[in-house]
Each structure stands twice: as structure tokens, then as C-alpha cells.
Amino acid sequence: MTPAARVQAAIELLDEIVRAARDGGAAADTLIARYFKARRYAGAKDRRAVRELVYRAIRRAGERPASGRAAMLGLAADDSGANDSGAGDGGLAALFDGSPHGPAPIVAGEPRAPAGIAPGWLLTRLAASLDSAEWPALLGRAPLDVRVNRLKATREAVRARLPDAAPTPLAPDGLRLPEGQRIETLDVWTDGLIEIQDEGSQLVGRAAPVAAGMTVVDLCAGAGGKTLALAAAMGGAGAGRLIACDVDRNRLARLRPRAERAGAGPIEVRLLDGGREAEALADLHGAADVVVIDAPCSGTGTWRRNPEARWRLDAARLTRLAEAQARLLALGAGLVRPGGVLVYIVCSLLDAEGADQIGGFLARWPGWTAADPIAEGRPHGPGRRLTPAHDGTDGFFVARVRRPC
């Protein structure tokens, strides 16, 4: 592909990503993979260059752009030198030259996506929860972290097999791999010795005080990333009772093969019917030592990995998420035995989904008490918070509350 053709390919991809963000379609990574699967002629260097252009344009545009061309024109307006597109001293703007397979020349007055951190309405919410000095780090590049599976190996043993890996600064079972490493090609992954998991996710998962012999419920298990970490901390799910629940059949279906590869032992899986979860969990009412709620949220703490998520969110959706979080807290509280613990986690930096949720919970459930959930991060309301700027992790809020005896 010529440099101009790479720019046009990025524009076409951005058009798809903008539409998907507007209409609730597939994630950017998925769309990029589909695009190149249908274009086998594009070499590895072309794919890397186009992907780089796409993500630079996404990270730059806080508001959802009118089109992929508007997003790329905004990037071109900032870019006057050489870059990964292959442009020379003329920068990206020079590649809008009307050449075969390239973008049409720039017309005076064409709309260009403005630069920004997030949509204006969301910045107002973010300003109430996070110092603006931390905002740029929300859109930086995320590292590639894995969690060593303690059921099968130690971090030192895995590191000996991965000479390019380095220990993560905070998580005791974490390793950081070079950017672009294909995890699925590694023997240590095939053998179940590692799982892909951001260091921050590893840390907040450690807020659950689980041990062998306990009954533990992962109420929003998804594909099971934190479930497998819980199993490892319990010494294997067979050392107690570990129940993984979710309303998403497709995501939950991925847990069983992952658990087998990890040697996690028997994990009880329950597919829940949205709105009727309490009925499916009636046998666990007041029986769980620990309930973990990794609640669905806005994902404002994961923009480093999913920057187009800013374009998907609106005020109405945020309200619905907050309502769902409050409902899950009430559901989870009903499962906790007297003296047991509920751990609440969101990958959000908005107080409406974090500190305010737990503050509201404690007001509605007299006698429950909050305790410091982890040592890392910074105290934030009744819990702790991790941020990209302060901790070098994805953004999280985590709280641990105990039911009175």
C-alpha cells in the first residue's frame, strides 16, 4: 500500500468505528481485524501503519467525529512531519492528493474533528471526580500485562521462560510483556501458566479476602478473568465452592475452557436471567463468605485500551448503568452471610459509579461497614482508586464492605 492508500484505509475504518460507536456495534479492534481479513494483500507493515493512524485519530478526538475523514483531517491539521503512515516532511495533509486508492484533496472549509479528551457533557462529570491534570494519561498507551497462574507456576519460573518480560511494579503475580507480543503463541499461555490481565485488574481482584473452604460468588463473571484469579487465591476452586454468574451466555461460555487450561478445578457456572437473578440465586441467600461484583460500568478507566468508548457513552446510558450497579449491590448483599464480605469493583473513574454507589449502599444497609480493600492506589471515599497517571494501571474504584454479624 502507498502512504496515501494507508490514509484512505484508515478513513474507511474510522467511518466504520464511528458508526459502530453511534449504533452500538462492534469494538474498534474487532472492526480492524475484519477489515484486514477481507484485504489479504495488505502486509504486516501496512496493517501496523493503518492501525496506528486509526488509533491516533481516535485518541485525539474527544467528541465523536462526523466521519472518518473529519477525524483524519483533524489529525492531519496537527501533523506536519514524518509519521508511521510513511508521510514525509509534508505530513499527513500532503497525502490527501487524490492519487489512486488515496483520499481526495482537502477542500477549504471541510469539517475537521476538534481535539479533546472526551465529549463536553462527560468532561463535566469527570471534572467532579478526577483532577484535570490526570486526564491526558487516560488516553495513553496501555502496557501488556499478564497474571501468573499460581496454581501452576511462580512468577520467577514464568519469567525464566520469558526473557523479555519484567515484573509489574505493584502486582505480585504480574509480568509486563513487550508491546505487540502475541500471547496466544506462547507455550506458557498454552500450558495455562499465564492469563492476560491488566495490573490494576489484578490488584483490585486481591481485595476479595478468599481462602480454601470458602463459598465465593463472582456475580458478574463475564469471561472469567477475575474468577480464575479467585480460584488461584483459593488454592483451586475445588478447595471451596466458587460460583461464577453472568447474564451474557457468550462471555460466560468462554470460562470453562479457560478454567480447564488454568487447572482451576470445578467452577460452578450459572447463566442468569436478567431481572430474575434473585430467583436463580435463592439457594445462596445469606450463604456466601465473599461476593465479588465487578459491575458493568462506563469503562472510563479503560480508555487507554478502548478510546472509542468515549464516543459510545451518553448521559442516559450512564444513568442506566448507575441504576444497574445499585441493583447488583442489593442483590449481592442478600447473598452474603453474617460477617461475610462484599467486594465492589468498577473500571470507572466517575464517582457516580464508584464512591457514590458505595456511599449510597452504606446509607441503605445499616450496620454494614467499609474497610480498606487494598494497599495500592489512593483512598477515595469509602474505597480506593487506581488511575493511569498515579499508578500506571487502568482506572478502577474498589471497595470492601462487611455485613454485620
ChimeraX attribute file (.defattr): number of C-alpha atoms within 10 A of each C-alpha:
attribute: neighborCount
match mode: 1-to-1
recipient: residues
	/A:1	16
	/A:2	16
	/A:3	21
	/A:4	25
	/A:5	21
	/A:6	26
	/A:7	28
	/A:8	22
	/A:9	25
	/A:10	27
	/A:11	25
	/A:12	17
	/A:13	21
	/A:14	27
	/A:15	18
	/A:16	21
	/A:17	27
	/A:18	23
	/A:19	19
	/A:20	18
	/A:21	19
	/A:22	13
	/A:23	10
	/A:24	11
	/A:25	15
	/A:26	13
	/A:27	15
	/A:28	24
	/A:29	14
	/A:30	11
	/A:31	17
	/A:32	19
	/A:33	12
	/A:34	11
	/A:35	16
	/A:36	15
	/A:37	11
	/A:38	9
	/A:39	10
	/A:40	9
	/A:41	10
	/A:42	15
	/A:43	12
	/A:44	10
	/A:45	12
	/A:46	21
	/A:47	20
	/A:48	15
	/A:49	19
	/A:50	26
	/A:51	22
	/A:52	16
	/A:53	23
	/A:54	25
	/A:55	18
	/A:56	16
	/A:57	27
	/A:58	29
	/A:59	24
	/A:60	21
	/A:61	26
	/A:62	22
	/A:63	21
	/A:64	23
	/A:65	23
	/A:66	14
	/A:67	20
	/A:68	27
	/A:69	25
	/A:70	21
	/A:71	29
	/A:72	27
	/A:73	23
	/A:74	21
	/A:75	25
	/A:76	20
	/A:77	14
	/A:78	13
	/A:79	16
	/A:80	16
	/A:81	13
	/A:82	13
	/A:83	15
	/A:84	17
	/A:85	24
	/A:86	17
	/A:87	20
	/A:88	15
	/A:89	12
	/A:90	13
	/A:91	19
	/A:92	27
	/A:93	22
	/A:94	15
	/A:95	26
	/A:96	21
	/A:97	13
	/A:98	13
	/A:99	13
	/A:100	10
	/A:101	15
	/A:102	20
	/A:103	20
	/A:104	15
	/A:105	13
	/A:106	15
	/A:107	8
	/A:108	6
	/A:109	6
	/A:110	10
	/A:111	15
	/A:112	20
	/A:113	24
	/A:114	17
	/A:115	17
	/A:116	14
	/A:117	19
	/A:118	25
	/A:119	16
	/A:120	12
	/A:121	11
	/A:122	19
	/A:123	17
	/A:124	11
	/A:125	15
	/A:126	19
	/A:127	12
	/A:128	12
	/A:129	16
	/A:130	15
	/A:131	9
	/A:132	11
	/A:133	8
	/A:134	12
	/A:135	18
	/A:136	13
	/A:137	18
	/A:138	25
	/A:139	21
	/A:140	16
	/A:141	14
	/A:142	19
	/A:143	19
	/A:144	18
	/A:145	26
	/A:146	24
	/A:147	24
	/A:148	28
	/A:149	26
	/A:150	19
	/A:151	20
	/A:152	16
	/A:153	15
	/A:154	14
	/A:155	19
	/A:156	13
	/A:157	12
	/A:158	18
	/A:159	17
	/A:160	10
	/A:161	12
	/A:162	15
	/A:163	9
	/A:164	12
	/A:165	18
	/A:166	15
	/A:167	17
	/A:168	19
	/A:169	13
	/A:170	17
	/A:171	18
	/A:172	15
	/A:173	20
	/A:174	27
	/A:175	27
	/A:176	21
	/A:177	20
	/A:178	12
	/A:179	11
	/A:180	8
	/A:181	11
	/A:182	9
	/A:183	16
	/A:184	11
	/A:185	9
	/A:186	13
	/A:187	13
	/A:188	19
	/A:189	18
	/A:190	14
	/A:191	12
	/A:192	20
	/A:193	23
	/A:194	27
	/A:195	22
	/A:196	18
	/A:197	19
	/A:198	22
	/A:199	27
	/A:200	26
	/A:201	24
	/A:202	23
	/A:203	24
	/A:204	29
	/A:205	24
	/A:206	18
	/A:207	20
	/A:208	22
	/A:209	20
	/A:210	21
	/A:211	20
	/A:212	16
	/A:213	15
	/A:214	18
	/A:215	21
	/A:216	30
	/A:217	27
	/A:218	23
	/A:219	26
	/A:220	23
	/A:221	26
	/A:222	24
	/A:223	21
	/A:224	22
	/A:225	19
	/A:226	22
	/A:227	28
	/A:228	27
	/A:229	25
	/A:230	25
	/A:231	30
	/A:232	23
	/A:233	20
	/A:234	23
	/A:235	19
	/A:236	24
	/A:237	28
	/A:238	15
	/A:239	17
	/A:240	20
	/A:241	20
	/A:242	28
	/A:243	21
	/A:244	24
	/A:245	25
	/A:246	22
	/A:247	18
	/A:248	16
	/A:249	15
	/A:250	12
	/A:251	13
	/A:252	20
	/A:253	15
	/A:254	13
	/A:255	21
	/A:256	17
	/A:257	10
	/A:258	17
	/A:259	20
	/A:260	13
	/A:261	16
	/A:262	25
	/A:263	20
	/A:264	27
	/A:265	20
	/A:266	18
	/A:267	21
	/A:268	13
	/A:269	17
	/A:270	18
	/A:271	16
	/A:272	19
	/A:273	14
	/A:274	10
	/A:275	9
	/A:276	9
	/A:277	18
	/A:278	17
	/A:279	11
	/A:280	13
	/A:281	17
	/A:282	12
	/A:283	10
	/A:284	16
	/A:285	16
	/A:286	15
	/A:287	19
	/A:288	25
	/A:289	23
	/A:290	28
	/A:291	31
	/A:292	26
	/A:293	22
	/A:294	23
	/A:295	23
	/A:296	18
	/A:297	22
	/A:298	23
	/A:299	21
	/A:300	24
	/A:301	24
	/A:302	24
	/A:303	24
	/A:304	21
	/A:305	18
	/A:306	19
	/A:307	27
	/A:308	25
	/A:309	20
	/A:310	24
	/A:311	20
	/A:312	18
	/A:313	19
	/A:314	13
	/A:315	11
	/A:316	8
	/A:317	13
	/A:318	17
	/A:319	13
	/A:320	11
	/A:321	18
	/A:322	20
	/A:323	13
	/A:324	16
	/A:325	24
	/A:326	17
	/A:327	14
	/A:328	20
	/A:329	21
	/A:330	14
	/A:331	17
	/A:332	26
	/A:333	25
	/A:334	20
	/A:335	26
	/A:336	24
	/A:337	22
	/A:338	14
	/A:339	14
	/A:340	20
	/A:341	29
	/A:342	29
	/A:343	27
	/A:344	28
	/A:345	25
	/A:346	26
	/A:347	28
	/A:348	26
	/A:349	27
	/A:350	26
	/A:351	18
	/A:352	21
	/A:353	26
	/A:354	29
	/A:355	22
	/A:356	15
	/A:357	20
	/A:358	25
	/A:359	15
	/A:360	12
	/A:361	18
	/A:362	16
	/A:363	11
	/A:364	11
	/A:365	12
	/A:366	10
	/A:367	12
	/A:368	18
	/A:369	14
	/A:370	20
	/A:371	13
	/A:372	15
	/A:373	23
	/A:374	20
	/A:375	13
	/A:376	15
	/A:377	22
	/A:378	15
	/A:379	17
	/A:380	17
	/A:381	16
	/A:382	22
	/A:383	25
	/A:384	24
	/A:385	27
	/A:386	27
	/A:387	25
	/A:388	24
	/A:389	16
	/A:390	13
	/A:391	17
	/A:392	19
	/A:393	26
	/A:394	27
	/A:395	27
	/A:396	26
	/A:397	29
	/A:398	30
	/A:399	28
	/A:400	25
	/A:401	23
	/A:402	21
	/A:403	19
	/A:404	13
	/A:405	9
